[in-house]
Amino acid sequence: MKKNGKIAFEEGSGNVFADLGLDDADELLTRAKLGHTVRMILVKKKLKQREIGKLLEIKQPEVSNLMNGRYTLFSPERLFGFLNKLDRKVTVQVSRRKKNEPLQEVVMA
């Protein structure tokens, strides 16, 4: 789609789920960020799916879902639990929301 010889584009909001118009966009983004963090820790550890299942105390189909990015199948609380089992501290901070800020935000340190 070119206009005047330039490529037309639209800048995203930072939340692809909101850009798609999904009602629960903030929660979906939270789950995606938490799930991705869990997955990256596990990839870095180079664990086999059987080892992941034992470590996180989940069955193989759930390991597969997690490692294949199906984070919406896991609640944020469950993903917090996985992070705890991976020896990660999870901190929840409540603050006033500024105009145009997301309702939920995951910040990884």
Secondary structure, DSSP 8 states (H G I E B T S, - for coil): -EETTEE------S-HHHHTT-TTHHHHHHHHHHHHHHHHHHHHHT--HHHHHHHHT--HHHHHHHHTT-GGGS-HHHHHHHHHHTT-----------TT--S------
